[in-house]
Amino acid sequence: MKNSFAHHGIPESVVSDNDTQFTSEEFRKCASDWNFQQQMSSPRFSQANGGAERAVDTAKAILRQDDILLALLTYRATPIPELGASPAELAFGRRLRTTLPSLPINFTPRTVNHDQLRVKDDAFKAKQKFHHDRHRGAHQLPELQPGDPVLIKHDGEKGWKLPGEATKMVAPRSYLVQTDKGPLRRNKRHLRYRSSNDSAGETNNTSGPVIVPDALRHSPEPEGAEYQMVRIKLKTAKLHIL
């Protein structure tokens, strides 16, 4: 990483998973000495590291080429369709000469309007997110508050068995939870608000997280048939309340 920083400069932040080389004291000292922020994804939440995994797939495809350096040059000089600029232009402000014929004027350095490119990039990512969420039926879960009792269930497990208490949100959709096993960091996907009807360690609900709205969580119980129906649905864990 220091070799990369020496070529391109020190980034403001470095995002990684929770492997030991990134959680070590040596890496924390490097982050302090080189003045960059360290951001780690939630444990047990591999899709948060999707950008790095996609980059690995790209690198593997390049390594399968006969001439690896020519493949790298081609990759760096190819414009990104959504942005209209290549990785080399984004990094150096100029195009790279490749084996394809091109006019000399095309290699003149030019100023890249990063604000305009960022708008294009945000719009493209928003479009991708819209289609992904619609295809998978994804929705935004309400935020947990410090002190909220929760249950933890990881992907592949059958029940919400490990009780804990949310202490703080350390990153978007990522919380620090105090449990009998000590403090754990988990993504909101693996956390469910624990109501008074749940018996810690005994619930076998697998329908997904049930989040209780603040209005029902912190206020006196209202009366009426409508509230009774909501409470029954929460108890049977058949409804996600947004």
MODELLER restraints for C-alpha pairs under 7 A, 6 or more apart:
rsr = mdl.restraints
at = mdl.atoms
rsr.add(forms.Gaussian(group=physical.xy_distance, feature=features.Distance(at['CA:11:A'], at['CA:36:A']), mean=6.37, stdev=0.5))
rsr.add(forms.Gaussian(group=physical.xy_distance, feature=features.Distance(at['CA:12:A'], at['CA:36:A']), mean=4.97, stdev=0.5))
rsr.add(forms.Gaussian(group=physical.xy_distance, feature=features.Distance(at['CA:12:A'], at['CA:37:A']), mean=6.18, stdev=0.5))
rsr.add(forms.Gaussian(group=physical.xy_distance, feature=features.Distance(at['CA:13:A'], at['CA:36:A']), mean=5.17, stdev=0.5))
rsr.add(forms.Gaussian(group=physical.xy_distance, feature=features.Distance(at['CA:13:A'], at['CA:37:A']), mean=4.37, stdev=0.5))
rsr.add(forms.Gaussian(group=physical.xy_distance, feature=features.Distance(at['CA:13:A'], at['CA:38:A']), mean=5.74, stdev=0.5))
rsr.add(forms.Gaussian(group=physical.xy_distance, feature=features.Distance(at['CA:13:A'], at['CA:39:A']), mean=6.93, stdev=0.5))
rsr.add(forms.Gaussian(group=physical.xy_distance, feature=features.Distance(at['CA:14:A'], at['CA:37:A']), mean=6.23, stdev=0.5))
rsr.add(forms.Gaussian(group=physical.xy_distance, feature=features.Distance(at['CA:14:A'], at['CA:38:A']), mean=5.10, stdev=0.5))
rsr.add(forms.Gaussian(group=physical.xy_distance, feature=features.Distance(at['CA:14:A'], at['CA:39:A']), mean=6.00, stdev=0.5))
rsr.add(forms.Gaussian(group=physical.xy_distance, feature=features.Distance(at['CA:15:A'], at['CA:38:A']), mean=6.18, stdev=0.5))
rsr.add(forms.Gaussian(group=physical.xy_distance, feature=features.Distance(at['CA:15:A'], at['CA:39:A']), mean=4.64, stdev=0.5))
rsr.add(forms.Gaussian(group=physical.xy_distance, feature=features.Distance(at['CA:15:A'], at['CA:40:A']), mean=5.60, stdev=0.5))
rsr.add(forms.Gaussian(group=physical.xy_distance, feature=features.Distance(at['CA:16:A'], at['CA:39:A']), mean=6.36, stdev=0.5))
rsr.add(forms.Gaussian(group=physical.xy_distance, feature=features.Distance(at['CA:16:A'], at['CA:40:A']), mean=4.91, stdev=0.5))
rsr.add(forms.Gaussian(group=physical.xy_distance, feature=features.Distance(at['CA:16:A'], at['CA:41:A']), mean=6.39, stdev=0.5))
rsr.add(forms.Gaussian(group=physical.xy_distance, feature=features.Distance(at['CA:17:A'], at['CA:40:A']), mean=5.21, stdev=0.5))
rsr.add(forms.Gaussian(group=physical.xy_distance, feature=features.Distance(at['CA:17:A'], at['CA:41:A']), mean=5.20, stdev=0.5))
rsr.add(forms.Gaussian(group=physical.xy_distance, feature=features.Distance(at['CA:17:A'], at['CA:49:A']), mean=6.73, stdev=0.5))
rsr.add(forms.Gaussian(group=physical.xy_distance, feature=features.Distance(at['CA:18:A'], at['CA:40:A']), mean=6.19, stdev=0.5))
rsr.add(forms.Gaussian(group=physical.xy_distance, feature=features.Distance(at['CA:18:A'], at['CA:41:A']), mean=6.93, stdev=0.5))
rsr.add(forms.Gaussian(group=physical.xy_distance, feature=features.Distance(at['CA:18:A'], at['CA:43:A']), mean=6.59, stdev=0.5))
rsr.add(forms.Gaussian(group=physical.xy_distance, feature=features.Distance(at['CA:21:A'], at['CA:27:A']), mean=6.90, stdev=0.5))
rsr.add(forms.Gaussian(group=physical.xy_distance, feature=features.Distance(at['CA:31:A'], at['CA:37:A']), mean=6.52, stdev=0.5))
rsr.add(forms.Gaussian(group=physical.xy_distance, feature=features.Distance(at['CA:31:A'], at['CA:38:A']), mean=6.77, stdev=0.5))
rsr.add(forms.Gaussian(group=physical.xy_distance, feature=features.Distance(at['CA:41:A'], at['CA:48:A']), mean=6.09, stdev=0.5))
rsr.add(forms.Gaussian(group=physical.xy_distance, feature=features.Distance(at['CA:41:A'], at['CA:49:A']), mean=6.95, stdev=0.5))
rsr.add(forms.Gaussian(group=physical.xy_distance, feature=features.Distance(at['CA:42:A'], at['CA:174:A']), mean=6.17, stdev=0.5))
rsr.add(forms.Gaussian(group=physical.xy_distance, feature=features.Distance(at['CA:42:A'], at['CA:185:A']), mean=6.30, stdev=0.5))
rsr.add(forms.Gaussian(group=physical.xy_distance, feature=features.Distance(at['CA:42:A'], at['CA:186:A']), mean=5.44, stdev=0.5))
rsr.add(forms.Gaussian(group=physical.xy_distance, feature=features.Distance(at['CA:42:A'], at['CA:187:A']), mean=5.51, stdev=0.5))
rsr.add(forms.Gaussian(group=physical.xy_distance, feature=features.Distance(at['CA:43:A'], at['CA:185:A']), mean=6.63, stdev=0.5))
rsr.add(forms.Gaussian(group=physical.xy_distance, feature=features.Distance(at['CA:43:A'], at['CA:186:A']), mean=6.08, stdev=0.5))
rsr.add(forms.Gaussian(group=physical.xy_distance, feature=features.Distance(at['CA:45:A'], at['CA:187:A']), mean=6.78, stdev=0.5))
rsr.add(forms.Gaussian(group=physical.xy_distance, feature=features.Distance(at['CA:62:A'], at['CA:68:A']), mean=6.18, stdev=0.5))
rsr.add(forms.Gaussian(group=physical.xy_distance, feature=features.Distance(at['CA:62:A'], at['CA:71:A']), mean=5.90, stdev=0.5))
rsr.add(forms.Gaussian(group=physical.xy_distance, feature=features.Distance(at['CA:62:A'], at['CA:72:A']), mean=6.80, stdev=0.5))
rsr.add(forms.Gaussian(group=physical.xy_distance, feature=features.Distance(at['CA:65:A'], at['CA:71:A']), mean=6.76, stdev=0.5))
rsr.add(forms.Gaussian(group=physical.xy_distance, feature=features.Distance(at['CA:74:A'], at['CA:98:A']), mean=6.97, stdev=0.5))
rsr.add(forms.Gaussian(group=physical.xy_distance, feature=features.Distance(at['CA:76:A'], at['CA:86:A']), mean=6.33, stdev=0.5))
rsr.add(forms.Gaussian(group=physical.xy_distance, feature=features.Distance(at['CA:76:A'], at['CA:87:A']), mean=5.17, stdev=0.5))
rsr.add(forms.Gaussian(group=physical.xy_distance, feature=features.Distance(at['CA:76:A'], at['CA:88:A']), mean=5.44, stdev=0.5))
rsr.add(forms.Gaussian(group=physical.xy_distance, feature=features.Distance(at['CA:77:A'], at['CA:86:A']), mean=5.42, stdev=0.5))
rsr.add(forms.Gaussian(group=physical.xy_distance, feature=features.Distance(at['CA:77:A'], at['CA:87:A']), mean=6.57, stdev=0.5))
rsr.add(forms.Gaussian(group=physical.xy_distance, feature=features.Distance(at['CA:77:A'], at['CA:88:A']), mean=5.90, stdev=0.5))
rsr.add(forms.Gaussian(group=physical.xy_distance, feature=features.Distance(at['CA:77:A'], at['CA:95:A']), mean=6.58, stdev=0.5))
rsr.add(forms.Gaussian(group=physical.xy_distance, feature=features.Distance(at['CA:77:A'], at['CA:96:A']), mean=5.73, stdev=0.5))
rsr.add(forms.Gaussian(group=physical.xy_distance, feature=features.Distance(at['CA:78:A'], at['CA:86:A']), mean=5.19, stdev=0.5))
rsr.add(forms.Gaussian(group=physical.xy_distance, feature=features.Distance(at['CA:79:A'], at['CA:85:A']), mean=4.59, stdev=0.5))
rsr.add(forms.Gaussian(group=physical.xy_distance, feature=features.Distance(at['CA:79:A'], at['CA:86:A']), mean=3.71, stdev=0.5))
rsr.add(forms.Gaussian(group=physical.xy_distance, feature=features.Distance(at['CA:80:A'], at['CA:86:A']), mean=5.49, stdev=0.5))
rsr.add(forms.Gaussian(group=physical.xy_distance, feature=features.Distance(at['CA:82:A'], at['CA:121:A']), mean=6.96, stdev=0.5))
rsr.add(forms.Gaussian(group=physical.xy_distance, feature=features.Distance(at['CA:82:A'], at['CA:124:A']), mean=6.84, stdev=0.5))
rsr.add(forms.Gaussian(group=physical.xy_distance, feature=features.Distance(at['CA:83:A'], at['CA:117:A']), mean=6.02, stdev=0.5))
rsr.add(forms.Gaussian(group=physical.xy_distance, feature=features.Distance(at['CA:83:A'], at['CA:120:A']), mean=6.26, stdev=0.5))
rsr.add(forms.Gaussian(group=physical.xy_distance, feature=features.Distance(at['CA:83:A'], at['CA:121:A']), mean=6.58, stdev=0.5))
rsr.add(forms.Gaussian(group=physical.xy_distance, feature=features.Distance(at['CA:88:A'], at['CA:94:A']), mean=6.67, stdev=0.5))
rsr.add(forms.Gaussian(group=physical.xy_distance, feature=features.Distance(at['CA:88:A'], at['CA:95:A']), mean=6.24, stdev=0.5))
rsr.add(forms.Gaussian(group=physical.xy_distance, feature=features.Distance(at['CA:88:A'], at['CA:96:A']), mean=6.85, stdev=0.5))
rsr.add(forms.Gaussian(group=physical.xy_distance, feature=features.Distance(at['CA:89:A'], at['CA:95:A']), mean=5.53, stdev=0.5))
rsr.add(forms.Gaussian(group=physical.xy_distance, feature=features.Distance(at['CA:90:A'], at['CA:112:A']), mean=6.95, stdev=0.5))
rsr.add(forms.Gaussian(group=physical.xy_distance, feature=features.Distance(at['CA:93:A'], at['CA:109:A']), mean=5.77, stdev=0.5))
rsr.add(forms.Gaussian(group=physical.xy_distance, feature=features.Distance(at['CA:93:A'], at['CA:110:A']), mean=5.63, stdev=0.5))
rsr.add(forms.Gaussian(group=physical.xy_distance, feature=features.Distance(at['CA:93:A'], at['CA:111:A']), mean=5.90, stdev=0.5))
rsr.add(forms.Gaussian(group=physical.xy_distance, feature=features.Distance(at['CA:93:A'], at['CA:112:A']), mean=6.00, stdev=0.5))
rsr.add(forms.Gaussian(group=physical.xy_distance, feature=features.Distance(at['CA:94:A'], at['CA:107:A']), mean=6.14, stdev=0.5))
rsr.add(forms.Gaussian(group=physical.xy_distance, feature=features.Distance(at['CA:94:A'], at['CA:108:A']), mean=6.48, stdev=0.5))
rsr.add(forms.Gaussian(group=physical.xy_distance, feature=features.Distance(at['CA:94:A'], at['CA:109:A']), mean=4.49, stdev=0.5))
rsr.add(forms.Gaussian(group=physical.xy_distance, feature=features.Distance(at['CA:94:A'], at['CA:110:A']), mean=6.06, stdev=0.5))
rsr.add(forms.Gaussian(group=physical.xy_distance, feature=features.Distance(at['CA:95:A'], at['CA:107:A']), mean=5.29, stdev=0.5))
rsr.add(forms.Gaussian(group=physical.xy_distance, feature=features.Distance(at['CA:96:A'], at['CA:107:A']), mean=6.79, stdev=0.5))
rsr.add(forms.Gaussian(group=physical.xy_distance, feature=features.Distance(at['CA:133:A'], at['CA:139:A']), mean=6.99, stdev=0.5))
rsr.add(forms.Gaussian(group=physical.xy_distance, feature=features.Distance(at['CA:141:A'], at['CA:242:A']), mean=6.84, stdev=0.5))
rsr.add(forms.Gaussian(group=physical.xy_distance, feature=features.Distance(at['CA:142:A'], at['CA:211:A']), mean=6.96, stdev=0.5))
rsr.add(forms.Gaussian(group=physical.xy_distance, feature=features.Distance(at['CA:142:A'], at['CA:242:A']), mean=6.99, stdev=0.5))
rsr.add(forms.Gaussian(group=physical.xy_distance, feature=features.Distance(at['CA:145:A'], at['CA:166:A']), mean=6.92, stdev=0.5))
rsr.add(forms.Gaussian(group=physical.xy_distance, feature=features.Distance(at['CA:146:A'], at['CA:166:A']), mean=5.32, stdev=0.5))
rsr.add(forms.Gaussian(group=physical.xy_distance, feature=features.Distance(at['CA:146:A'], at['CA:167:A']), mean=4.60, stdev=0.5))
rsr.add(forms.Gaussian(group=physical.xy_distance, feature=features.Distance(at['CA:146:A'], at['CA:168:A']), mean=5.34, stdev=0.5))
rsr.add(forms.Gaussian(group=physical.xy_distance, feature=features.Distance(at['CA:147:A'], at['CA:165:A']), mean=5.73, stdev=0.5))
rsr.add(forms.Gaussian(group=physical.xy_distance, feature=features.Distance(at['CA:147:A'], at['CA:166:A']), mean=5.39, stdev=0.5))
rsr.add(forms.Gaussian(group=physical.xy_distance, feature=features.Distance(at['CA:147:A'], at['CA:167:A']), mean=5.77, stdev=0.5))
rsr.add(forms.Gaussian(group=physical.xy_distance, feature=features.Distance(at['CA:148:A'], at['CA:165:A']), mean=5.64, stdev=0.5))
rsr.add(forms.Gaussian(group=physical.xy_distance, feature=features.Distance(at['CA:148:A'], at['CA:166:A']), mean=5.41, stdev=0.5))
rsr.add(forms.Gaussian(group=physical.xy_distance, feature=features.Distance(at['CA:149:A'], at['CA:164:A']), mean=5.93, stdev=0.5))
rsr.add(forms.Gaussian(group=physical.xy_distance, feature=features.Distance(at['CA:149:A'], at['CA:165:A']), mean=4.48, stdev=0.5))
rsr.add(forms.Gaussian(group=physical.xy_distance, feature=features.Distance(at['CA:149:A'], at['CA:166:A']), mean=6.43, stdev=0.5))
rsr.add(forms.Gaussian(group=physical.xy_distance, feature=features.Distance(at['CA:149:A'], at['CA:193:A']), mean=6.06, stdev=0.5))
rsr.add(forms.Gaussian(group=physical.xy_distance, feature=features.Distance(at['CA:149:A'], at['CA:194:A']), mean=5.27, stdev=0.5))
rsr.add(forms.Gaussian(group=physical.xy_distance, feature=features.Distance(at['CA:150:A'], at['CA:163:A']), mean=5.87, stdev=0.5))
rsr.add(forms.Gaussian(group=physical.xy_distance, feature=features.Distance(at['CA:150:A'], at['CA:164:A']), mean=5.34, stdev=0.5))
rsr.add(forms.Gaussian(group=physical.xy_distance, feature=features.Distance(at['CA:150:A'], at['CA:165:A']), mean=5.63, stdev=0.5))
rsr.add(forms.Gaussian(group=physical.xy_distance, feature=features.Distance(at['CA:150:A'], at['CA:166:A']), mean=6.78, stdev=0.5))
rsr.add(forms.Gaussian(group=physical.xy_distance, feature=features.Distance(at['CA:150:A'], at['CA:191:A']), mean=6.22, stdev=0.5))
rsr.add(forms.Gaussian(group=physical.xy_distance, feature=features.Distance(at['CA:150:A'], at['CA:192:A']), mean=5.30, stdev=0.5))
rsr.add(forms.Gaussian(group=physical.xy_distance, feature=features.Distance(at['CA:150:A'], at['CA:193:A']), mean=4.41, stdev=0.5))
rsr.add(forms.Gaussian(group=physical.xy_distance, feature=features.Distance(at['CA:150:A'], at['CA:194:A']), mean=4.54, stdev=0.5))
rsr.add(forms.Gaussian(group=physical.xy_distance, feature=features.Distance(at['CA:151:A'], at['CA:160:A']), mean=5.56, stdev=0.5))
rsr.add(forms.Gaussian(group=physical.xy_distance, feature=features.Distance(at['CA:151:A'], at['CA:161:A']), mean=6.30, stdev=0.5))
rsr.add(forms.Gaussian(group=physical.xy_distance, feature=features.Distance(at['CA:151:A'], at['CA:162:A']), mean=5.46, stdev=0.5))
rsr.add(forms.Gaussian(group=physical.xy_distance, feature=features.Distance(at['CA:151:A'], at['CA:163:A']), mean=4.50, stdev=0.5))
rsr.add(forms.Gaussian(group=physical.xy_distance, feature=features.Distance(at['CA:151:A'], at['CA:164:A']), mean=6.11, stdev=0.5))
rsr.add(forms.Gaussian(group=physical.xy_distance, feature=features.Distance(at['CA:151:A'], at['CA:191:A']), mean=5.76, stdev=0.5))
rsr.add(forms.Gaussian(group=physical.xy_distance, feature=features.Distance(at['CA:151:A'], at['CA:192:A']), mean=5.19, stdev=0.5))
rsr.add(forms.Gaussian(group=physical.xy_distance, feature=features.Distance(at['CA:151:A'], at['CA:193:A']), mean=6.41, stdev=0.5))
rsr.add(forms.Gaussian(group=physical.xy_distance, feature=features.Distance(at['CA:151:A'], at['CA:194:A']), mean=5.82, stdev=0.5))
rsr.add(forms.Gaussian(group=physical.xy_distance, feature=features.Distance(at['CA:152:A'], at['CA:160:A']), mean=5.51, stdev=0.5))
rsr.add(forms.Gaussian(group=physical.xy_distance, feature=features.Distance(at['CA:152:A'], at['CA:161:A']), mean=6.38, stdev=0.5))
rsr.add(forms.Gaussian(group=physical.xy_distance, feature=features.Distance(at['CA:152:A'], at['CA:162:A']), mean=5.11, stdev=0.5))
rsr.add(forms.Gaussian(group=physical.xy_distance, feature=features.Distance(at['CA:152:A'], at['CA:163:A']), mean=6.35, stdev=0.5))
rsr.add(forms.Gaussian(group=physical.xy_distance, feature=features.Distance(at['CA:152:A'], at['CA:190:A']), mean=5.63, stdev=0.5))
rsr.add(forms.Gaussian(group=physical.xy_distance, feature=features.Distance(at['CA:152:A'], at['CA:191:A']), mean=4.91, stdev=0.5))
rsr.add(forms.Gaussian(group=physical.xy_distance, feature=features.Distance(at['CA:152:A'], at['CA:192:A']), mean=6.54, stdev=0.5))
rsr.add(forms.Gaussian(group=physical.xy_distance, feature=features.Distance(at['CA:153:A'], at['CA:159:A']), mean=6.35, stdev=0.5))
rsr.add(forms.Gaussian(group=physical.xy_distance, feature=features.Distance(at['CA:153:A'], at['CA:160:A']), mean=4.81, stdev=0.5))
rsr.add(forms.Gaussian(group=physical.xy_distance, feature=features.Distance(at['CA:153:A'], at['CA:161:A']), mean=6.68, stdev=0.5))
rsr.add(forms.Gaussian(group=physical.xy_distance, feature=features.Distance(at['CA:153:A'], at['CA:190:A']), mean=5.25, stdev=0.5))
rsr.add(forms.Gaussian(group=physical.xy_distance, feature=features.Distance(at['CA:153:A'], at['CA:191:A']), mean=6.66, stdev=0.5))
rsr.add(forms.Gaussian(group=physical.xy_distance, feature=features.Distance(at['CA:154:A'], at['CA:190:A']), mean=5.57, stdev=0.5))
rsr.add(forms.Gaussian(group=physical.xy_distance, feature=features.Distance(at['CA:158:A'], at['CA:204:A']), mean=6.32, stdev=0.5))
rsr.add(forms.Gaussian(group=physical.xy_distance, feature=features.Distance(at['CA:158:A'], at['CA:206:A']), mean=5.99, stdev=0.5))
rsr.add(forms.Gaussian(group=physical.xy_distance, feature=features.Distance(at['CA:159:A'], at['CA:203:A']), mean=6.04, stdev=0.5))
rsr.add(forms.Gaussian(group=physical.xy_distance, feature=features.Distance(at['CA:159:A'], at['CA:204:A']), mean=4.14, stdev=0.5))
rsr.add(forms.Gaussian(group=physical.xy_distance, feature=features.Distance(at['CA:159:A'], at['CA:205:A']), mean=5.59, stdev=0.5))
rsr.add(forms.Gaussian(group=physical.xy_distance, feature=features.Distance(at['CA:159:A'], at['CA:206:A']), mean=5.96, stdev=0.5))
rsr.add(forms.Gaussian(group=physical.xy_distance, feature=features.Distance(at['CA:160:A'], at['CA:203:A']), mean=5.91, stdev=0.5))
rsr.add(forms.Gaussian(group=physical.xy_distance, feature=features.Distance(at['CA:160:A'], at['CA:204:A']), mean=6.26, stdev=0.5))
rsr.add(forms.Gaussian(group=physical.xy_distance, feature=features.Distance(at['CA:160:A'], at['CA:205:A']), mean=6.69, stdev=0.5))
rsr.add(forms.Gaussian(group=physical.xy_distance, feature=features.Distance(at['CA:161:A'], at['CA:200:A']), mean=6.14, stdev=0.5))
rsr.add(forms.Gaussian(group=physical.xy_distance, feature=features.Distance(at['CA:161:A'], at['CA:201:A']), mean=3.96, stdev=0.5))
rsr.add(forms.Gaussian(group=physical.xy_distance, feature=features.Distance(at['CA:161:A'], at['CA:202:A']), mean=6.23, stdev=0.5))
rsr.add(forms.Gaussian(group=physical.xy_distance, feature=features.Distance(at['CA:161:A'], at['CA:203:A']), mean=6.44, stdev=0.5))
rsr.add(forms.Gaussian(group=physical.xy_distance, feature=features.Distance(at['CA:162:A'], at['CA:200:A']), mean=6.95, stdev=0.5))
rsr.add(forms.Gaussian(group=physical.xy_distance, feature=features.Distance(at['CA:162:A'], at['CA:201:A']), mean=5.95, stdev=0.5))
rsr.add(forms.Gaussian(group=physical.xy_distance, feature=features.Distance(at['CA:163:A'], at['CA:179:A']), mean=6.42, stdev=0.5))
rsr.add(forms.Gaussian(group=physical.xy_distance, feature=features.Distance(at['CA:163:A'], at['CA:200:A']), mean=5.78, stdev=0.5))
rsr.add(forms.Gaussian(group=physical.xy_distance, feature=features.Distance(at['CA:163:A'], at['CA:201:A']), mean=6.98, stdev=0.5))
rsr.add(forms.Gaussian(group=physical.xy_distance, feature=features.Distance(at['CA:164:A'], at['CA:177:A']), mean=6.06, stdev=0.5))
rsr.add(forms.Gaussian(group=physical.xy_distance, feature=features.Distance(at['CA:164:A'], at['CA:178:A']), mean=5.39, stdev=0.5))
rsr.add(forms.Gaussian(group=physical.xy_distance, feature=features.Distance(at['CA:164:A'], at['CA:179:A']), mean=4.40, stdev=0.5))
rsr.add(forms.Gaussian(group=physical.xy_distance, feature=features.Distance(at['CA:165:A'], at['CA:177:A']), mean=5.39, stdev=0.5))
rsr.add(forms.Gaussian(group=physical.xy_distance, feature=features.Distance(at['CA:165:A'], at['CA:178:A']), mean=5.22, stdev=0.5))
rsr.add(forms.Gaussian(group=physical.xy_distance, feature=features.Distance(at['CA:165:A'], at['CA:179:A']), mean=6.68, stdev=0.5))
rsr.add(forms.Gaussian(group=physical.xy_distance, feature=features.Distance(at['CA:166:A'], at['CA:175:A']), mean=6.73, stdev=0.5))
rsr.add(forms.Gaussian(group=physical.xy_distance, feature=features.Distance(at['CA:166:A'], at['CA:176:A']), mean=6.07, stdev=0.5))
rsr.add(forms.Gaussian(group=physical.xy_distance, feature=features.Distance(at['CA:166:A'], at['CA:177:A']), mean=4.43, stdev=0.5))
rsr.add(forms.Gaussian(group=physical.xy_distance, feature=features.Distance(at['CA:166:A'], at['CA:178:A']), mean=6.40, stdev=0.5))
rsr.add(forms.Gaussian(group=physical.xy_distance, feature=features.Distance(at['CA:167:A'], at['CA:176:A']), mean=5.69, stdev=0.5))
rsr.add(forms.Gaussian(group=physical.xy_distance, feature=features.Distance(at['CA:167:A'], at['CA:177:A']), mean=5.63, stdev=0.5))
rsr.add(forms.Gaussian(group=physical.xy_distance, feature=features.Distance(at['CA:167:A'], at['CA:178:A']), mean=6.68, stdev=0.5))
rsr.add(forms.Gaussian(group=physical.xy_distance, feature=features.Distance(at['CA:168:A'], at['CA:175:A']), mean=5.79, stdev=0.5))
rsr.add(forms.Gaussian(group=physical.xy_distance, feature=features.Distance(at['CA:168:A'], at['CA:176:A']), mean=5.53, stdev=0.5))
rsr.add(forms.Gaussian(group=physical.xy_distance, feature=features.Distance(at['CA:169:A'], at['CA:175:A']), mean=4.31, stdev=0.5))
rsr.add(forms.Gaussian(group=physical.xy_distance, feature=features.Distance(at['CA:169:A'], at['CA:176:A']), mean=6.25, stdev=0.5))
rsr.add(forms.Gaussian(group=physical.xy_distance, feature=features.Distance(at['CA:170:A'], at['CA:176:A']), mean=6.61, stdev=0.5))
rsr.add(forms.Gaussian(group=physical.xy_distance, feature=features.Distance(at['CA:173:A'], at['CA:187:A']), mean=5.71, stdev=0.5))
rsr.add(forms.Gaussian(group=physical.xy_distance, feature=features.Distance(at['CA:173:A'], at['CA:188:A']), mean=5.20, stdev=0.5))
rsr.add(forms.Gaussian(group=physical.xy_distance, feature=features.Distance(at['CA:174:A'], at['CA:185:A']), mean=6.96, stdev=0.5))
rsr.add(forms.Gaussian(group=physical.xy_distance, feature=features.Distance(at['CA:174:A'], at['CA:186:A']), mean=5.74, stdev=0.5))
rsr.add(forms.Gaussian(group=physical.xy_distance, feature=features.Distance(at['CA:174:A'], at['CA:187:A']), mean=4.37, stdev=0.5))
rsr.add(forms.Gaussian(group=physical.xy_distance, feature=features.Distance(at['CA:174:A'], at['CA:188:A']), mean=5.81, stdev=0.5))
rsr.add(forms.Gaussian(group=physical.xy_distance, feature=features.Distance(at['CA:175:A'], at['CA:185:A']), mean=5.58, stdev=0.5))
rsr.add(forms.Gaussian(group=physical.xy_distance, feature=features.Distance(at['CA:175:A'], at['CA:186:A']), mean=5.54, stdev=0.5))
rsr.add(forms.Gaussian(group=physical.xy_distance, feature=features.Distance(at['CA:175:A'], at['CA:187:A']), mean=6.24, stdev=0.5))
rsr.add(forms.Gaussian(group=physical.xy_distance, feature=features.Distance(at['CA:175:A'], at['CA:188:A']), mean=6.89, stdev=0.5))
rsr.add(forms.Gaussian(group=physical.xy_distance, feature=features.Distance(at['CA:176:A'], at['CA:183:A']), mean=6.65, stdev=0.5))
rsr.add(forms.Gaussian(group=physical.xy_distance, feature=features.Distance(at['CA:176:A'], at['CA:184:A']), mean=5.70, stdev=0.5))
rsr.add(forms.Gaussian(group=physical.xy_distance, feature=features.Distance(at['CA:176:A'], at['CA:185:A']), mean=4.41, stdev=0.5))
rsr.add(forms.Gaussian(group=physical.xy_distance, feature=features.Distance(at['CA:176:A'], at['CA:186:A']), mean=6.54, stdev=0.5))
rsr.add(forms.Gaussian(group=physical.xy_distance, feature=features.Distance(at['CA:177:A'], at['CA:183:A']), mean=5.54, stdev=0.5))
rsr.add(forms.Gaussian(group=physical.xy_distance, feature=features.Distance(at['CA:177:A'], at['CA:184:A']), mean=5.14, stdev=0.5))
rsr.add(forms.Gaussian(group=physical.xy_distance, feature=features.Distance(at['CA:177:A'], at['CA:185:A']), mean=5.98, stdev=0.5))
rsr.add(forms.Gaussian(group=physical.xy_distance, feature=features.Distance(at['CA:178:A'], at['CA:184:A']), mean=6.30, stdev=0.5))
rsr.add(forms.Gaussian(group=physical.xy_distance, feature=features.Distance(at['CA:191:A'], at['CA:209:A']), mean=6.62, stdev=0.5))
rsr.add(forms.Gaussian(group=physical.xy_distance, feature=features.Distance(at['CA:192:A'], at['CA:209:A']), mean=4.75, stdev=0.5))
rsr.add(forms.Gaussian(group=physical.xy_distance, feature=features.Distance(at['CA:192:A'], at['CA:210:A']), mean=5.80, stdev=0.5))
rsr.add(forms.Gaussian(group=physical.xy_distance, feature=features.Distance(at['CA:192:A'], at['CA:211:A']), mean=6.31, stdev=0.5))
rsr.add(forms.Gaussian(group=physical.xy_distance, feature=features.Distance(at['CA:193:A'], at['CA:210:A']), mean=6.54, stdev=0.5))
rsr.add(forms.Gaussian(group=physical.xy_distance, feature=features.Distance(at['CA:193:A'], at['CA:211:A']), mean=5.54, stdev=0.5))
rsr.add(forms.Gaussian(group=physical.xy_distance, feature=features.Distance(at['CA:193:A'], at['CA:212:A']), mean=6.71, stdev=0.5))
rsr.add(forms.Gaussian(group=physical.xy_distance, feature=features.Distance(at['CA:197:A'], at['CA:235:A']), mean=6.80, stdev=0.5))
rsr.add(forms.Gaussian(group=physical.xy_distance, feature=features.Distance(at['CA:205:A'], at['CA:237:A']), mean=6.93, stdev=0.5))
rsr.add(forms.Gaussian(group=physical.xy_distance, feature=features.Distance(at['CA:207:A'], at['CA:237:A']), mean=6.83, stdev=0.5))
rsr.add(forms.Gaussian(group=physical.xy_distance, feature=features.Distance(at['CA:207:A'], at['CA:238:A']), mean=6.93, stdev=0.5))
rsr.add(forms.Gaussian(group=physical.xy_distance, feature=features.Distance(at['CA:210:A'], at['CA:237:A']), mean=6.70, stdev=0.5))
rsr.add(forms.Gaussian(group=physical.xy_distance, feature=features.Distance(at['CA:210:A'], at['CA:240:A']), mean=5.40, stdev=0.5))
rsr.add(forms.Gaussian(group=physical.xy_distance, feature=features.Distance(at['CA:210:A'], at['CA:241:A']), mean=6.83, stdev=0.5))
rsr.add(forms.Gaussian(group=physical.xy_distance, feature=features.Distance(at['CA:211:A'], at['CA:240:A']), mean=6.81, stdev=0.5))
rsr.add(forms.Gaussian(group=physical.xy_distance, feature=features.Distance(at['CA:211:A'], at['CA:241:A']), mean=6.22, stdev=0.5))
rsr.add(forms.Gaussian(group=physical.xy_distance, feature=features.Distance(at['CA:212:A'], at['CA:241:A']), mean=6.65, stdev=0.5))
rsr.add(forms.Gaussian(group=physical.xy_distance, feature=features.Distance(at['CA:233:A'], at['CA:239:A']), mean=5.99, stdev=0.5))
